[in-house]
Protein backbone atom coordinates (compact mmCIF):
# COMPACT_ATOMS: atom_id res chain seq x y z
CA UNK A 1 0.00 0.00 0.00
CA UNK A 2 1.05 3.58 -0.64
CA UNK A 3 -0.11 6.98 0.60
CA UNK A 4 -1.27 10.14 -1.15
CA UNK A 5 -2.23 13.36 0.65
CA UNK A 6 -4.42 15.93 -1.07
CA UNK A 7 -6.08 19.15 0.02
CA UNK A 8 -8.88 20.06 -2.35
CA UNK A 9 -11.46 21.84 -0.25
CA UNK A 10 -13.74 20.61 2.48
CA UNK A 11 -12.74 17.09 3.45
CA UNK A 12 -16.39 16.09 3.91
CA UNK A 13 -16.86 16.54 0.15
CA UNK A 14 -13.61 15.11 -1.07
CA UNK A 15 -13.48 12.10 1.26
CA UNK A 16 -16.76 10.83 -0.22
CA UNK A 17 -15.25 10.90 -3.71
CA UNK A 18 -12.00 9.05 -3.05
CA UNK A 19 -13.69 6.39 -0.88
CA UNK A 20 -15.52 5.12 -3.95
CA UNK A 21 -12.46 4.45 -6.10
CA UNK A 22 -11.38 0.92 -6.90
CA UNK A 23 -7.96 0.34 -5.34
CA UNK A 24 -8.41 2.84 -2.51
CA UNK A 25 -8.17 0.98 0.77
CA UNK A 26 -8.78 3.84 3.20
CA UNK A 27 -9.44 7.57 3.19
CA UNK A 28 -8.79 9.54 6.36
CA UNK A 29 -9.66 13.21 6.85
CA UNK A 30 -6.99 15.26 8.55
CA UNK A 31 -4.86 18.38 8.67
CA UNK A 32 -1.45 19.04 7.10
CA UNK A 33 0.93 21.85 6.31
CA UNK A 34 0.57 23.96 9.42
CA UNK A 35 2.71 25.00 12.35
CA UNK A 36 0.55 23.92 15.34
CA UNK A 37 0.90 20.39 16.67
CA UNK A 38 -2.27 18.30 16.92
CA UNK A 39 -4.65 21.07 15.85
CA UNK A 40 -8.37 20.86 16.41
CA UNK A 41 -11.00 21.54 13.76
CA UNK A 42 -11.88 24.77 15.53
CA UNK A 43 -8.24 25.89 15.44
CA UNK A 44 -7.84 25.00 11.77
CA UNK A 45 -11.07 26.85 10.90
CA UNK A 46 -9.70 29.95 12.64
CA UNK A 47 -7.18 30.18 9.76
CA UNK A 48 -4.32 30.75 12.21
CA UNK A 49 -2.61 27.34 12.22
CA UNK A 50 -1.53 27.17 8.57
CA UNK A 51 -3.12 23.74 8.07
CA UNK A 52 -5.19 22.62 5.12
CA UNK A 53 -8.05 20.17 5.39
CA UNK A 54 -6.63 17.10 3.65
CA UNK A 55 -7.24 13.49 2.82
CA UNK A 56 -4.71 10.80 3.53
CA UNK A 57 -5.45 8.14 0.96
CA UNK A 58 -4.14 4.60 1.39
CA UNK A 59 -4.18 2.87 -1.99
CA UNK A 60 -2.95 -0.22 -3.78
CA UNK A 61 -0.72 0.91 -6.67
CA UNK A 62 -1.42 -2.41 -8.42
CA UNK A 63 -5.09 -1.38 -8.70
CA UNK A 64 -4.95 2.41 -8.99
CA UNK A 65 -1.95 4.56 -9.77
CA UNK A 66 -0.91 7.86 -8.25
CA UNK A 67 -1.52 9.38 -11.70
CA UNK A 68 -5.13 8.17 -11.59
CA UNK A 69 -5.55 9.68 -8.13
CA UNK A 70 -4.16 12.95 -9.50
CA UNK A 71 -6.71 12.83 -12.32
CA UNK A 72 -9.54 12.58 -9.77
CA UNK A 73 -7.95 15.31 -7.64
CA UNK A 74 -7.77 17.76 -10.55
CA UNK A 75 -11.25 16.92 -11.86
CA UNK A 76 -13.14 17.20 -8.58
CA UNK A 77 -12.29 20.72 -7.42
CA UNK A 78 -11.37 24.15 -8.76
CA UNK A 79 -7.57 24.46 -8.66
CA UNK A 80 -7.73 28.11 -9.78
CA UNK A 81 -9.23 29.65 -6.65
CA UNK A 82 -6.82 30.64 -3.91
CA UNK A 83 -7.95 29.58 -0.43
CA UNK A 84 -11.46 28.83 -1.60
CA UNK A 85 -13.70 26.03 -2.84
CA UNK A 86 -17.25 27.17 -3.53
CA UNK A 87 -18.67 28.83 -0.44
CA UNK A 88 -15.83 27.51 1.75
CA UNK A 89 -13.29 30.30 2.18
CA UNK A 90 -9.98 30.29 4.05
CA UNK A 91 -6.47 28.85 3.77
CA UNK A 92 -7.69 25.55 5.22
CA UNK A 93 -9.55 24.99 1.90
CA UNK A 94 -6.56 25.63 -0.35
CA UNK A 95 -5.69 23.40 -3.25
CA UNK A 96 -2.52 21.49 -2.38
CA UNK A 97 -0.76 18.23 -3.10
CA UNK A 98 1.48 17.09 -0.24
CA UNK A 99 3.89 14.66 -1.84
CA UNK A 100 5.42 11.71 0.03
CA UNK A 101 8.39 11.14 -2.25
CA UNK A 102 10.23 12.55 -5.27
CA UNK A 103 8.25 10.49 -7.76
CA UNK A 104 4.97 11.93 -6.48
CA UNK A 105 6.40 15.45 -6.67
CA UNK A 106 7.52 14.95 -10.26
CA UNK A 107 4.20 13.44 -11.33
CA UNK A 108 2.20 16.22 -9.65
CA UNK A 109 4.36 18.94 -11.24
CA UNK A 110 4.12 17.30 -14.67
CA UNK A 111 0.32 16.98 -14.46
CA UNK A 112 -0.02 20.61 -13.33
CA UNK A 113 2.19 21.83 -16.19
CA UNK A 114 0.24 19.79 -18.73
CA UNK A 115 -3.06 21.19 -17.45
CA UNK A 116 -1.72 24.75 -17.63
CA UNK A 117 -0.46 24.22 -21.19
CA UNK A 118 -3.73 22.63 -22.30
CA UNK A 119 -5.82 25.64 -21.39
CA UNK A 120 -8.24 23.41 -19.47
CA UNK A 121 -8.81 26.29 -17.03
CA UNK A 122 -9.35 29.91 -18.00
CA UNK A 123 -7.57 31.13 -14.86
CA UNK A 124 -4.07 30.16 -13.64
CA UNK A 125 -3.78 27.04 -11.48
CA UNK A 126 -2.86 27.99 -7.91
CA UNK A 127 -2.46 24.46 -6.54
CA UNK A 128 0.59 24.22 -4.30
CA UNK A 129 2.84 21.15 -4.46
CA UNK A 130 4.69 20.74 -1.17
CA UNK A 131 6.50 18.01 0.76
CA UNK A 132 4.42 16.41 3.50
CA UNK A 133 6.05 17.59 6.71
CA UNK A 134 3.23 16.84 9.12
CA UNK A 135 -0.17 15.19 9.22
CA UNK A 136 -2.75 14.96 11.97
CA UNK A 137 -5.96 12.94 11.74
CA UNK A 138 -9.14 14.97 12.11
CA UNK A 139 -11.50 14.26 14.97
CA UNK A 140 -13.53 11.04 14.74
CA UNK A 141 -16.77 12.79 13.81
CA UNK A 142 -15.15 13.98 10.56
CA UNK A 143 -14.31 10.46 9.40
CA UNK A 144 -16.71 8.88 6.89
CA UNK A 145 -18.80 12.02 7.22
CA UNK A 146 -20.91 11.74 4.07
CA UNK A 147 -21.49 8.00 4.51
CA UNK A 148 -22.74 8.57 8.05
CA UNK A 149 -24.49 11.93 7.59
CA UNK A 150 -25.81 11.92 4.04
CA UNK A 151 -29.17 13.17 5.29
CA UNK A 152 -27.74 16.41 6.74
CA UNK A 153 -28.60 19.55 4.70
CA UNK A 154 -24.93 20.29 3.88
CA UNK A 155 -24.48 16.77 2.56
CA UNK A 156 -27.73 16.90 0.57
CA UNK A 157 -27.09 20.25 -1.07
CA UNK A 158 -23.28 20.42 -1.32
CA UNK A 159 -21.66 17.00 -1.01
CA UNK A 160 -24.19 14.84 -2.87
CA UNK A 161 -24.09 16.89 -6.14
CA UNK A 162 -20.27 16.70 -6.16
CA UNK A 163 -20.37 12.95 -5.57
CA UNK A 164 -22.98 12.42 -8.30
CA UNK A 165 -20.92 14.44 -10.80
CA UNK A 166 -17.83 12.43 -9.86
CA UNK A 167 -19.71 9.15 -10.38
CA UNK A 168 -20.79 10.19 -13.87
CA UNK A 169 -17.24 11.07 -14.93
CA UNK A 170 -15.43 8.18 -13.23
CA UNK A 171 -17.93 5.31 -13.48
CA UNK A 172 -15.19 3.05 -14.86
CA UNK A 173 -13.04 3.57 -11.72
CA UNK A 174 -15.71 2.93 -9.06
CA UNK A 175 -15.72 0.08 -6.58
CA UNK A 176 -18.44 -2.47 -7.43
CA UNK A 177 -20.66 -1.36 -4.52
CA UNK A 178 -20.77 2.20 -5.86
CA UNK A 179 -21.55 1.53 -9.55
TIVEX-675740 format. One record per residue (C-alpha): residue in one letter; residue number from 1; x, y, z negated. Coordinates in nm, 2 decimals, always signed. Example, Ala and Ser with C-alpha at 12.3 -4.5 7.8 and 13.67 -1.06 7.14 Angstrom:
2
<pt kolkol="A" domar="1" X="+1.23" Y="-0.45" Z="-0.78"/>
<pt kolkol="S" domar="2" X="+1.37" Y="-0.11" Z="-0.71"/>
This chain:
179
<pt kolkol="X" domar="1" X="+0.00" Y="+0.00" Z="+0.00"/>
<pt kolkol="X" domar="2" X="+0.10" Y="+0.36" Z="+0.06"/>
<pt kolkol="X" domar="3" X="-0.01" Y="+0.70" Z="-0.06"/>
<pt kolkol="X" domar="4" X="-0.13" Y="+1.01" Z="+0.12"/>
<pt kolkol="X" domar="5" X="-0.22" Y="+1.34" Z="-0.06"/>
<pt kolkol="X" domar="6" X="-0.44" Y="+1.59" Z="+0.11"/>
<pt kolkol="X" domar="7" X="-0.61" Y="+1.91" Z="+0.00"/>
<pt kolkol="X" domar="8" X="-0.89" Y="+2.01" Z="+0.23"/>
<pt kolkol="X" domar="9" X="-1.15" Y="+2.18" Z="+0.02"/>
<pt kolkol="X" domar="10" X="-1.37" Y="+2.06" Z="-0.25"/>
<pt kolkol="X" domar="11" X="-1.27" Y="+1.71" Z="-0.35"/>
<pt kolkol="X" domar="12" X="-1.64" Y="+1.61" Z="-0.39"/>
<pt kolkol="X" domar="13" X="-1.69" Y="+1.65" Z="-0.02"/>
<pt kolkol="X" domar="14" X="-1.36" Y="+1.51" Z="+0.11"/>
<pt kolkol="X" domar="15" X="-1.35" Y="+1.21" Z="-0.13"/>
<pt kolkol="X" domar="16" X="-1.68" Y="+1.08" Z="+0.02"/>
<pt kolkol="X" domar="17" X="-1.53" Y="+1.09" Z="+0.37"/>
<pt kolkol="X" domar="18" X="-1.20" Y="+0.90" Z="+0.30"/>
<pt kolkol="X" domar="19" X="-1.37" Y="+0.64" Z="+0.09"/>
<pt kolkol="X" domar="20" X="-1.55" Y="+0.51" Z="+0.39"/>
<pt kolkol="X" domar="21" X="-1.25" Y="+0.45" Z="+0.61"/>
<pt kolkol="X" domar="22" X="-1.14" Y="+0.09" Z="+0.69"/>
<pt kolkol="X" domar="23" X="-0.80" Y="+0.03" Z="+0.53"/>
<pt kolkol="X" domar="24" X="-0.84" Y="+0.28" Z="+0.25"/>
<pt kolkol="X" domar="25" X="-0.82" Y="+0.10" Z="-0.08"/>
<pt kolkol="X" domar="26" X="-0.88" Y="+0.38" Z="-0.32"/>
<pt kolkol="X" domar="27" X="-0.94" Y="+0.76" Z="-0.32"/>
<pt kolkol="X" domar="28" X="-0.88" Y="+0.95" Z="-0.64"/>
<pt kolkol="X" domar="29" X="-0.97" Y="+1.32" Z="-0.68"/>
<pt kolkol="X" domar="30" X="-0.70" Y="+1.53" Z="-0.86"/>
<pt kolkol="X" domar="31" X="-0.49" Y="+1.84" Z="-0.87"/>
<pt kolkol="X" domar="32" X="-0.14" Y="+1.90" Z="-0.71"/>
<pt kolkol="X" domar="33" X="+0.09" Y="+2.18" Z="-0.63"/>
<pt kolkol="X" domar="34" X="+0.06" Y="+2.40" Z="-0.94"/>
<pt kolkol="X" domar="35" X="+0.27" Y="+2.50" Z="-1.24"/>
<pt kolkol="X" domar="36" X="+0.06" Y="+2.39" Z="-1.53"/>
<pt kolkol="X" domar="37" X="+0.09" Y="+2.04" Z="-1.67"/>
<pt kolkol="X" domar="38" X="-0.23" Y="+1.83" Z="-1.69"/>
<pt kolkol="X" domar="39" X="-0.46" Y="+2.11" Z="-1.58"/>
<pt kolkol="X" domar="40" X="-0.84" Y="+2.09" Z="-1.64"/>
<pt kolkol="X" domar="41" X="-1.10" Y="+2.15" Z="-1.38"/>
<pt kolkol="X" domar="42" X="-1.19" Y="+2.48" Z="-1.55"/>
<pt kolkol="X" domar="43" X="-0.82" Y="+2.59" Z="-1.54"/>
<pt kolkol="X" domar="44" X="-0.78" Y="+2.50" Z="-1.18"/>
<pt kolkol="X" domar="45" X="-1.11" Y="+2.68" Z="-1.09"/>
<pt kolkol="X" domar="46" X="-0.97" Y="+3.00" Z="-1.26"/>
<pt kolkol="X" domar="47" X="-0.72" Y="+3.02" Z="-0.98"/>
<pt kolkol="X" domar="48" X="-0.43" Y="+3.08" Z="-1.22"/>
<pt kolkol="X" domar="49" X="-0.26" Y="+2.73" Z="-1.22"/>
<pt kolkol="X" domar="50" X="-0.15" Y="+2.72" Z="-0.86"/>
<pt kolkol="X" domar="51" X="-0.31" Y="+2.37" Z="-0.81"/>
<pt kolkol="X" domar="52" X="-0.52" Y="+2.26" Z="-0.51"/>
<pt kolkol="X" domar="53" X="-0.80" Y="+2.02" Z="-0.54"/>
<pt kolkol="X" domar="54" X="-0.66" Y="+1.71" Z="-0.37"/>
<pt kolkol="X" domar="55" X="-0.72" Y="+1.35" Z="-0.28"/>
<pt kolkol="X" domar="56" X="-0.47" Y="+1.08" Z="-0.35"/>
<pt kolkol="X" domar="57" X="-0.55" Y="+0.81" Z="-0.10"/>
<pt kolkol="X" domar="58" X="-0.41" Y="+0.46" Z="-0.14"/>
<pt kolkol="X" domar="59" X="-0.42" Y="+0.29" Z="+0.20"/>
<pt kolkol="X" domar="60" X="-0.30" Y="-0.02" Z="+0.38"/>
<pt kolkol="X" domar="61" X="-0.07" Y="+0.09" Z="+0.67"/>
<pt kolkol="X" domar="62" X="-0.14" Y="-0.24" Z="+0.84"/>
<pt kolkol="X" domar="63" X="-0.51" Y="-0.14" Z="+0.87"/>
<pt kolkol="X" domar="64" X="-0.49" Y="+0.24" Z="+0.90"/>
<pt kolkol="X" domar="65" X="-0.20" Y="+0.46" Z="+0.98"/>
<pt kolkol="X" domar="66" X="-0.09" Y="+0.79" Z="+0.82"/>
<pt kolkol="X" domar="67" X="-0.15" Y="+0.94" Z="+1.17"/>
<pt kolkol="X" domar="68" X="-0.51" Y="+0.82" Z="+1.16"/>
<pt kolkol="X" domar="69" X="-0.55" Y="+0.97" Z="+0.81"/>
<pt kolkol="X" domar="70" X="-0.42" Y="+1.29" Z="+0.95"/>
<pt kolkol="X" domar="71" X="-0.67" Y="+1.28" Z="+1.23"/>
<pt kolkol="X" domar="72" X="-0.95" Y="+1.26" Z="+0.98"/>
<pt kolkol="X" domar="73" X="-0.79" Y="+1.53" Z="+0.76"/>
<pt kolkol="X" domar="74" X="-0.78" Y="+1.78" Z="+1.05"/>
<pt kolkol="X" domar="75" X="-1.13" Y="+1.69" Z="+1.19"/>
<pt kolkol="X" domar="76" X="-1.31" Y="+1.72" Z="+0.86"/>
<pt kolkol="X" domar="77" X="-1.23" Y="+2.07" Z="+0.74"/>
<pt kolkol="X" domar="78" X="-1.14" Y="+2.41" Z="+0.88"/>
<pt kolkol="X" domar="79" X="-0.76" Y="+2.45" Z="+0.87"/>
<pt kolkol="X" domar="80" X="-0.77" Y="+2.81" Z="+0.98"/>
<pt kolkol="X" domar="81" X="-0.92" Y="+2.96" Z="+0.66"/>
<pt kolkol="X" domar="82" X="-0.68" Y="+3.06" Z="+0.39"/>
<pt kolkol="X" domar="83" X="-0.80" Y="+2.96" Z="+0.04"/>
<pt kolkol="X" domar="84" X="-1.15" Y="+2.88" Z="+0.16"/>
<pt kolkol="X" domar="85" X="-1.37" Y="+2.60" Z="+0.28"/>
<pt kolkol="X" domar="86" X="-1.72" Y="+2.72" Z="+0.35"/>
<pt kolkol="X" domar="87" X="-1.87" Y="+2.88" Z="+0.04"/>
<pt kolkol="X" domar="88" X="-1.58" Y="+2.75" Z="-0.17"/>
<pt kolkol="X" domar="89" X="-1.33" Y="+3.03" Z="-0.22"/>
<pt kolkol="X" domar="90" X="-1.00" Y="+3.03" Z="-0.41"/>
<pt kolkol="X" domar="91" X="-0.65" Y="+2.89" Z="-0.38"/>
<pt kolkol="X" domar="92" X="-0.77" Y="+2.55" Z="-0.52"/>
<pt kolkol="X" domar="93" X="-0.96" Y="+2.50" Z="-0.19"/>
<pt kolkol="X" domar="94" X="-0.66" Y="+2.56" Z="+0.04"/>
<pt kolkol="X" domar="95" X="-0.57" Y="+2.34" Z="+0.32"/>
<pt kolkol="X" domar="96" X="-0.25" Y="+2.15" Z="+0.24"/>
<pt kolkol="X" domar="97" X="-0.08" Y="+1.82" Z="+0.31"/>
<pt kolkol="X" domar="98" X="+0.15" Y="+1.71" Z="+0.02"/>
<pt kolkol="X" domar="99" X="+0.39" Y="+1.47" Z="+0.18"/>
<pt kolkol="X" domar="100" X="+0.54" Y="+1.17" Z="+0.00"/>
<pt kolkol="X" domar="101" X="+0.84" Y="+1.11" Z="+0.23"/>
<pt kolkol="X" domar="102" X="+1.02" Y="+1.25" Z="+0.53"/>
<pt kolkol="X" domar="103" X="+0.83" Y="+1.05" Z="+0.78"/>
<pt kolkol="X" domar="104" X="+0.50" Y="+1.19" Z="+0.65"/>
<pt kolkol="X" domar="105" X="+0.64" Y="+1.54" Z="+0.67"/>
<pt kolkol="X" domar="106" X="+0.75" Y="+1.50" Z="+1.03"/>
<pt kolkol="X" domar="107" X="+0.42" Y="+1.34" Z="+1.13"/>
<pt kolkol="X" domar="108" X="+0.22" Y="+1.62" Z="+0.97"/>
<pt kolkol="X" domar="109" X="+0.44" Y="+1.89" Z="+1.12"/>
<pt kolkol="X" domar="110" X="+0.41" Y="+1.73" Z="+1.47"/>
<pt kolkol="X" domar="111" X="+0.03" Y="+1.70" Z="+1.45"/>
<pt kolkol="X" domar="112" X="+0.00" Y="+2.06" Z="+1.33"/>
<pt kolkol="X" domar="113" X="+0.22" Y="+2.18" Z="+1.62"/>
<pt kolkol="X" domar="114" X="+0.02" Y="+1.98" Z="+1.87"/>
<pt kolkol="X" domar="115" X="-0.31" Y="+2.12" Z="+1.74"/>
<pt kolkol="X" domar="116" X="-0.17" Y="+2.48" Z="+1.76"/>
<pt kolkol="X" domar="117" X="-0.05" Y="+2.42" Z="+2.12"/>
<pt kolkol="X" domar="118" X="-0.37" Y="+2.26" Z="+2.23"/>
<pt kolkol="X" domar="119" X="-0.58" Y="+2.56" Z="+2.14"/>
<pt kolkol="X" domar="120" X="-0.82" Y="+2.34" Z="+1.95"/>
<pt kolkol="X" domar="121" X="-0.88" Y="+2.63" Z="+1.70"/>
<pt kolkol="X" domar="122" X="-0.94" Y="+2.99" Z="+1.80"/>
<pt kolkol="X" domar="123" X="-0.76" Y="+3.11" Z="+1.49"/>
<pt kolkol="X" domar="124" X="-0.41" Y="+3.02" Z="+1.36"/>
<pt kolkol="X" domar="125" X="-0.38" Y="+2.70" Z="+1.15"/>
<pt kolkol="X" domar="126" X="-0.29" Y="+2.80" Z="+0.79"/>
<pt kolkol="X" domar="127" X="-0.25" Y="+2.45" Z="+0.65"/>
<pt kolkol="X" domar="128" X="+0.06" Y="+2.42" Z="+0.43"/>
<pt kolkol="X" domar="129" X="+0.28" Y="+2.11" Z="+0.45"/>
<pt kolkol="X" domar="130" X="+0.47" Y="+2.07" Z="+0.12"/>
<pt kolkol="X" domar="131" X="+0.65" Y="+1.80" Z="-0.08"/>
<pt kolkol="X" domar="132" X="+0.44" Y="+1.64" Z="-0.35"/>
<pt kolkol="X" domar="133" X="+0.60" Y="+1.76" Z="-0.67"/>
<pt kolkol="X" domar="134" X="+0.32" Y="+1.68" Z="-0.91"/>
<pt kolkol="X" domar="135" X="-0.02" Y="+1.52" Z="-0.92"/>
<pt kolkol="X" domar="136" X="-0.28" Y="+1.50" Z="-1.20"/>
<pt kolkol="X" domar="137" X="-0.60" Y="+1.29" Z="-1.17"/>
<pt kolkol="X" domar="138" X="-0.91" Y="+1.50" Z="-1.21"/>
<pt kolkol="X" domar="139" X="-1.15" Y="+1.43" Z="-1.50"/>
<pt kolkol="X" domar="140" X="-1.35" Y="+1.10" Z="-1.47"/>
<pt kolkol="X" domar="141" X="-1.68" Y="+1.28" Z="-1.38"/>
<pt kolkol="X" domar="142" X="-1.51" Y="+1.40" Z="-1.06"/>
<pt kolkol="X" domar="143" X="-1.43" Y="+1.05" Z="-0.94"/>
<pt kolkol="X" domar="144" X="-1.67" Y="+0.89" Z="-0.69"/>
<pt kolkol="X" domar="145" X="-1.88" Y="+1.20" Z="-0.72"/>
<pt kolkol="X" domar="146" X="-2.09" Y="+1.17" Z="-0.41"/>
<pt kolkol="X" domar="147" X="-2.15" Y="+0.80" Z="-0.45"/>
<pt kolkol="X" domar="148" X="-2.27" Y="+0.86" Z="-0.81"/>
<pt kolkol="X" domar="149" X="-2.45" Y="+1.19" Z="-0.76"/>
<pt kolkol="X" domar="150" X="-2.58" Y="+1.19" Z="-0.40"/>
<pt kolkol="X" domar="151" X="-2.92" Y="+1.32" Z="-0.53"/>
<pt kolkol="X" domar="152" X="-2.77" Y="+1.64" Z="-0.67"/>
<pt kolkol="X" domar="153" X="-2.86" Y="+1.95" Z="-0.47"/>
<pt kolkol="X" domar="154" X="-2.49" Y="+2.03" Z="-0.39"/>
<pt kolkol="X" domar="155" X="-2.45" Y="+1.68" Z="-0.26"/>
<pt kolkol="X" domar="156" X="-2.77" Y="+1.69" Z="-0.06"/>
<pt kolkol="X" domar="157" X="-2.71" Y="+2.02" Z="+0.11"/>
<pt kolkol="X" domar="158" X="-2.33" Y="+2.04" Z="+0.13"/>
<pt kolkol="X" domar="159" X="-2.17" Y="+1.70" Z="+0.10"/>
<pt kolkol="X" domar="160" X="-2.42" Y="+1.48" Z="+0.29"/>
<pt kolkol="X" domar="161" X="-2.41" Y="+1.69" Z="+0.61"/>
<pt kolkol="X" domar="162" X="-2.03" Y="+1.67" Z="+0.62"/>
<pt kolkol="X" domar="163" X="-2.04" Y="+1.29" Z="+0.56"/>
<pt kolkol="X" domar="164" X="-2.30" Y="+1.24" Z="+0.83"/>
<pt kolkol="X" domar="165" X="-2.09" Y="+1.44" Z="+1.08"/>
<pt kolkol="X" domar="166" X="-1.78" Y="+1.24" Z="+0.99"/>
<pt kolkol="X" domar="167" X="-1.97" Y="+0.91" Z="+1.04"/>
<pt kolkol="X" domar="168" X="-2.08" Y="+1.02" Z="+1.39"/>
<pt kolkol="X" domar="169" X="-1.72" Y="+1.11" Z="+1.49"/>
<pt kolkol="X" domar="170" X="-1.54" Y="+0.82" Z="+1.32"/>
<pt kolkol="X" domar="171" X="-1.79" Y="+0.53" Z="+1.35"/>
<pt kolkol="X" domar="172" X="-1.52" Y="+0.30" Z="+1.49"/>
<pt kolkol="X" domar="173" X="-1.30" Y="+0.36" Z="+1.17"/>
<pt kolkol="X" domar="174" X="-1.57" Y="+0.29" Z="+0.91"/>
<pt kolkol="X" domar="175" X="-1.57" Y="+0.01" Z="+0.66"/>
<pt kolkol="X" domar="176" X="-1.84" Y="-0.25" Z="+0.74"/>
<pt kolkol="X" domar="177" X="-2.07" Y="-0.14" Z="+0.45"/>
<pt kolkol="X" domar="178" X="-2.08" Y="+0.22" Z="+0.59"/>
<pt kolkol="X" domar="179" X="-2.15" Y="+0.15" Z="+0.95"/>
